């Protein structure tokens, strides 16, 4: 086929990308309600994720509120130099990575386990009840959770100090001045709050698996454990990888409420509870250093972007179908 004829043929046939766009446009025209339901999420994404990107240049300025943002002096990389020369940068970076790494590994494992257990409940009413109970903590504000934790850990009248430790013959513990306990406390609180949402996502993926596969495995004599390893986990692997990549992209970001409100911003706990987000907030509120805070935020974004691209490249080498892009 000559180049001219091939060109004419491709024009008539249309590229795959054009076909996908046409199908999506047709789908939107047929279902305008779906587009309307997407609008709040799109608006939220634009306001909270895209509009702040125009403020990247603040990281390279010494903000003077009297002169305004545009009139403030350009200082180049000085804000980054000050940030990385601080004695705290290694500590907050280490805490952020270790906490989020533990959250990703433990959260993924626990969510998949709970989702598999929920899938084994055959009574519909009971299954819905357990799903609601597990999801409930995700809907509770972190401020409320902070007070719940305080009710357990208060030194004077907390449940653990007043009821549990005396039964075990232990002395009361000053929880809010003892940093060594808080990596475990924060990890437990995070898993308790987030596991409900994550397991619902995995449960939806499990429910999409054709039931015929399990029936065939049962006829072949496969046990439940064998079915989980041979059918369930391989079939939900794409969901696991997508959520894992999204979590890795935010490994330098932390739940501000978890690390600031739950420890009650206790200075004695900062060696183990201080992360990049709380450090930036404290610097902004205490010193009003908008440039350094913006530099720290840009540092988080750039490293997160690099990690996502790197991990996605590794996944793409193994299986292109599982990669995000």
ABEGO torsion letter per residue (X at the ends): XBAAAAAAAAAAAEBAAAAAAAAAAAAAAABAAAAAAAAAAAAAAAAAAAAAAAAAAAAABBBBAAAEAAABBBAEAAAAAAAAABAAAAAAAAAAAAAAAAAAAAAAAAAAAAAAAAAABABAAAAAAAAAAAAAAAABBAAAAAAAAAAAABAAABAAAAAAAAAAGBBBBBAAABAAAAAAAAAAAAAAAAAAAAAAAAAAAAAABBAAAAAAAAAAGBBAAAAAAAAAAAAAAAAAAAAAAAAAAAAABBBAAAAAAAAGGBAAAAAAABBAAAAAAAAAAAAGBAAAAAAAAAAAAAAAAAAAAAAAAAAAAABAAABAX
